[in-house]
Amino acid sequence: MPLKPEIRYRVRYRTPNRNQTTKRGFKTKRDAEAWANQLEVDKRRGAYVAPAAGRVKLGQFAGEWLDSKHKLKPSTRARYQVVLDTFIADHSEVALGDISRPLVREWVADLSATHAPASVHKTIGVLRQVLAMGVRENRLVTNPVDGVELPSVDTVEQRFLTLEQLHALADAAGEHKALVYVLGTCGLRFGEAAELRWRDVFLDKNSISIRRSVTLVNNKFVVGTPKGGKGRTVSLPAFVADLLHPGDADALVFPDTAGGHMRGTNVRRRWWADAVAEAKLFPSRKSSVDDLVTYDFKLHELRHTAASLAIQAGANIKSLQNMLGHESAALSLDRYGHLYGSDVEAVGVAINALLTRDCGQNVATDAA
């Protein structure tokens, strides 16, 4: 006896642009009616997504997303491309419409098992941007990454050198003494210092003009604008200016041994680690058994040192923002506001002085 064919239901409906189409494959009439009712709600809310729109594969769509990003710095584009070549490539055949919040949570769990929390945040951050374009193009109703909990990133305590430690490090750096002082007092990023040329240094005005930065991308140096896309002028302490000896206008102020741009890896390997050890910065013992002491201070932490010294010298938050090249004073305040200390007592004293000062007028309280 032949088997009865399995019944499937379909819904015939009109899209918002009045084209007629159908949705097939419902096993029960109730499922078909529920889908049709939700469809009408979505159309009224402006949240309708054509079923075919969500069938584009994640890998293909992520490539289109990256191609559409015309204002990215080369280093940022390279970092995004790594995510597309690894994480996105592993899920390239998944259709956008099949990416749900539970699936994203599963991906986050898999990433967290093999990657540091900061890497998970960066990877899922790229996925969020890709799917956000899917929402804007009406391929997704909502972004399934939104609301997914990511692993906590441990806050790294910022370390600063005291003025005495900065002097010790600069002395230990030998011929690189001026570079240490520029990074530790002017707040330049390493890429900004590596691309600094003599035409940018105004010794008569004790200032430095920062208009460019260099980044190593795929083992090639790429010169572009500073982070944030804006240049700035920073003050150069006279003490540091006296250590600089001008060269040709287009020559690099701090070249490597071959005359080209410095590489951070070479700097750390050739002299930075030795200078940090000689200055005995932030010692730590590897174990309680041996007597081996290691010293550790990152090159980038000289930028934190510059911020700390500027605050000690009385720089306000807007001056600090300009020196560091932050996009907003709020960012500077978030990172370094704790160094300003608490002004609660000073505010109380000032208000009390206002309340008790002799304003020149006496108000009688006794009846005449």
C-alpha positions in Angstrom: 0.0 0.0 0.0 1.5 3.3 -1.1 2.4 5.8 1.6 0.4 9.0 1.8 2.3 12.0 0.7 3.2 14.3 3.6 1.1 17.5 3.6 2.9 20.8 3.5 1.2 24.2 3.8 2.2 27.4 2.2 1.4 31.1 2.7 0.7 33.4 -0.2 1.3 37.0 0.7 2.3 40.4 -0.7 5.6 42.1 0.2 5.6 45.8 1.2 6.2 46.8 -2.4 3.0 44.9 -3.4 4.7 42.0 -5.1 3.0 38.6 -4.6 5.1 35.7 -3.4 4.8 32.5 -1.2 6.5 30.9 1.7 6.4 27.1 1.6 7.2 24.2 3.9 5.0 24.6 7.0 4.1 21.2 8.5 0.8 22.4 10.1 -1.8 24.9 9.3 -1.3 26.5 12.7 2.4 27.1 11.9 1.5 28.7 8.6 -1.1 31.0 10.2 1.3 32.0 13.0 3.9 32.9 10.4 1.4 34.9 8.3 0.2 36.8 11.4 3.8 37.7 12.4 4.5 38.7 8.8 1.7 41.3 9.0 3.0 42.6 12.3 6.5 42.9 10.8 5.2 44.8 7.8 3.3 47.3 9.9 6.5 47.8 12.1 8.7 48.3 9.0 10.6 45.2 10.1 9.9 43.0 7.1 12.8 41.1 5.7 12.4 39.2 2.5 13.3 35.5 3.1 15.7 35.5 0.2 17.5 38.6 1.6 18.8 36.6 4.5 20.2 33.7 2.5 23.4 35.5 1.5 26.4 33.7 3.1 28.3 35.3 5.9 31.7 35.0 4.2 30.5 36.7 1.0 28.7 39.5 2.9 31.6 40.1 5.3 33.8 40.6 2.2 31.3 43.2 0.8 31.3 44.9 4.2 35.1 45.3 4.3 35.1 46.5 0.7 32.6 49.2 1.7 34.9 50.6 4.4 36.7 53.3 2.5 38.0 55.4 5.3 39.9 52.7 7.3 43.5 53.1 8.2 45.7 50.4 6.6 46.5 48.9 10.0 42.8 48.7 10.9 41.9 47.1 7.5 44.7 44.5 8.0 43.3 43.7 11.5 39.8 43.3 10.2 41.1 41.1 7.3 42.7 38.8 9.8 39.2 38.2 11.4 37.7 37.6 8.0 40.5 35.1 7.2 40.1 33.2 10.4 36.9 33.4 12.4 34.6 34.5 9.5 36.2 31.9 7.2 35.3 29.2 9.7 31.6 30.2 9.4 31.6 31.5 5.9 28.8 29.2 4.6 26.3 30.2 7.3 23.5 32.3 5.9 22.9 35.6 7.6 19.3 34.7 8.3 20.5 31.6 10.2 22.7 33.5 12.6 20.7 33.6 15.8 21.6 34.9 19.3 22.1 31.3 20.6 24.4 30.6 17.7 26.5 33.7 18.5 26.7 32.6 22.1 28.0 29.3 20.9 30.6 31.0 18.8 31.6 33.2 21.7 32.0 30.1 23.9 34.2 28.4 21.3 36.4 31.5 20.9 36.7 31.9 24.7 38.2 28.4 25.0 41.2 29.3 22.9 41.5 33.1 22.9 42.1 35.8 25.4 39.0 37.9 26.4 40.3 41.0 24.6 40.7 38.9 21.3 37.1 37.6 21.7 35.9 41.2 22.0 37.7 42.3 18.9 36.6 39.4 16.8 32.9 39.6 17.9 33.2 43.4 17.4 33.9 42.8 13.7 31.0 40.3 13.5 28.7 42.9 15.1 29.7 45.5 12.4 29.1 43.0 9.6 25.7 42.1 10.8 24.8 45.7 11.6 25.2 46.4 7.8 22.9 43.4 7.3 20.3 45.2 9.4 20.8 48.5 7.6 20.3 46.7 4.2 17.2 45.0 5.5 18.7 41.5 5.4 18.2 41.1 9.1 15.5 42.4 11.5 17.8 42.7 14.4 21.5 42.2 15.1 21.9 38.8 16.8 25.2 39.9 18.4 23.4 42.6 20.5 22.8 41.4 24.0 25.2 38.5 23.9 27.5 38.5 26.9 31.2 38.5 26.2 34.0 37.4 28.6 35.2 40.1 31.0 38.5 41.8 30.1 40.8 42.3 33.0 41.7 45.9 33.6 45.4 46.4 33.2 46.8 48.8 35.8 48.4 51.8 34.2 52.0 52.2 35.3 53.9 55.5 35.4 57.5 56.4 35.9 58.4 59.0 38.5 60.6 61.8 37.3 63.6 60.1 38.9 62.8 56.8 37.2 62.5 58.6 33.8 65.9 60.1 34.3 67.4 56.7 35.1 65.8 55.1 32.1 67.0 57.9 29.8 70.5 57.6 31.1 70.5 53.9 30.6 69.2 54.3 27.0 72.5 55.9 26.0 72.3 57.3 22.5 68.5 56.9 22.6 68.2 59.2 25.5 66.4 62.0 23.5 63.8 59.5 22.3 63.0 58.3 25.8 62.5 61.9 26.9 60.3 62.8 23.9 58.1 59.8 24.5 58.1 60.3 28.3 57.3 64.1 28.3 55.5 64.9 25.0 53.0 62.0 24.9 53.7 60.9 21.3 52.7 57.4 20.2 55.6 55.3 19.0 54.4 55.5 15.4 54.3 59.2 15.6 57.8 59.4 17.0 59.0 56.9 14.3 57.7 59.2 11.5 58.8 62.5 13.1 60.9 64.6 10.8 63.1 67.6 11.5 60.6 69.9 9.6 58.1 69.0 12.4 60.4 70.1 15.2 60.5 73.8 16.1 63.3 74.2 18.6 62.9 78.0 18.6 59.3 77.6 19.8 59.9 74.5 21.9 57.1 72.6 20.1 56.5 69.6 17.9 54.0 69.4 15.1 52.5 65.9 14.8 50.9 65.4 11.4 51.8 61.9 10.5 52.3 58.4 11.9 53.8 55.2 10.5 52.5 51.7 10.9 53.9 48.4 9.9 51.3 46.5 7.8 52.2 43.1 6.3 55.9 43.9 7.0 55.7 47.2 5.1 55.8 50.7 6.5 52.6 52.7 5.8 52.6 56.4 6.6 49.3 58.0 7.4 47.6 60.5 9.7 47.8 60.1 13.5 45.2 58.0 15.3 41.9 59.8 15.1 42.9 61.5 11.8 43.8 64.8 13.3 47.2 66.5 13.8 48.2 68.4 16.8 51.0 70.5 18.2 52.6 69.6 21.5 55.0 71.4 23.8 58.6 70.4 23.9 60.4 71.0 27.2 63.5 73.1 26.8 65.5 70.4 28.7 64.5 67.9 26.0 65.0 70.4 23.1 68.6 70.8 24.2 69.2 67.1 23.5 68.1 67.4 19.9 70.5 68.2 17.1 68.6 69.2 13.9 69.4 67.5 10.6 67.9 67.8 7.0 64.3 68.9 7.0 63.0 65.7 5.5 65.3 63.4 7.6 63.8 61.3 10.4 64.5 62.6 13.9 64.7 59.0 15.3 65.8 56.7 12.5 66.8 53.1 13.0 70.4 51.9 12.5 69.9 51.7 8.7 68.4 55.2 8.5 64.8 54.1 8.0 61.8 53.9 10.3 62.2 52.3 13.7 60.5 48.9 14.3 59.1 48.4 17.8 60.4 44.8 17.9 63.9 45.9 17.0 63.9 48.7 19.6 62.8 46.3 22.3 65.3 43.7 21.4 68.3 45.9 20.7 68.3 48.3 23.6 65.0 48.9 25.4 65.0 45.7 27.5 68.6 46.3 28.6 67.8 50.0 29.5 64.8 48.9 31.6 66.9 46.3 33.4 69.7 48.8 34.1 67.2 51.3 35.5 65.7 48.5 37.6 62.1 49.4 36.7 59.3 47.3 38.2 61.3 44.3 39.4 59.6 41.0 39.9 60.9 37.6 41.1 60.0 34.7 38.8 59.7 32.3 41.6 60.3 32.0 45.3 62.9 29.3 44.7 65.5 31.2 42.6 66.9 34.6 43.0 66.3 35.7 39.4 64.8 39.1 39.2 63.2 40.4 36.0 62.4 44.0 35.1 59.4 45.0 32.9 58.2 48.3 31.6 56.5 48.7 28.2 57.5 51.2 25.6 54.0 52.5 25.3 53.9 53.2 29.1 56.1 56.2 28.5 52.9 57.8 27.1 51.2 57.2 30.4 54.3 58.7 32.1 53.9 61.8 30.0 50.3 62.1 31.0 51.2 61.7 34.7 53.9 64.3 34.5 51.7 66.8 32.7 49.0 66.5 35.4 51.6 66.9 38.1 52.7 70.1 36.3 49.2 71.5 36.4 47.8 70.6 32.9 44.0 70.8 32.7 42.0 68.1 31.0 41.8 69.9 27.7 45.5 70.5 27.6 46.0 66.8 28.3 43.6 65.8 25.5 45.5 67.9 23.0 48.9 66.5 24.1 47.8 62.9 23.8 45.7 63.4 20.7 42.5 61.9 22.2 39.3 62.4 20.3 37.5 63.8 23.4 38.4 65.2 26.8 36.1 62.5 28.2 38.5 59.8 27.0 41.4 61.6 28.6 39.4 61.9 31.8 38.4 58.3 31.9 42.0 57.1 31.5 43.8 59.7 33.7 41.1 61.4 35.8 42.1 59.5 38.9 45.5 61.2 38.8 43.9 64.6 39.4 43.0 63.4 42.9 39.9 64.5 44.9 39.1 68.2 45.2 36.2 67.6 47.6 38.0 69.4 50.5 39.1 72.3 48.4 35.6 72.8 47.0 34.2 72.8 50.5 36.7 75.5 51.6 36.0 77.6 48.6 32.2 77.5 49.1 32.6 78.3 52.7 34.7 81.3 51.8 31.9 82.5 49.5 29.3 82.0 52.3 31.3 83.9 55.0 33.0 86.7 53.0 32.0 90.2 53.8 29.9 91.3 50.8 29.5 94.9 52.0 25.8 94.6 52.9 24.3 93.7 56.2 20.8 92.4 56.5 19.1 93.3 59.7 17.3 90.5 61.5 15.9 92.5 64.5 12.6 94.2 64.2 12.8 98.0 64.0 
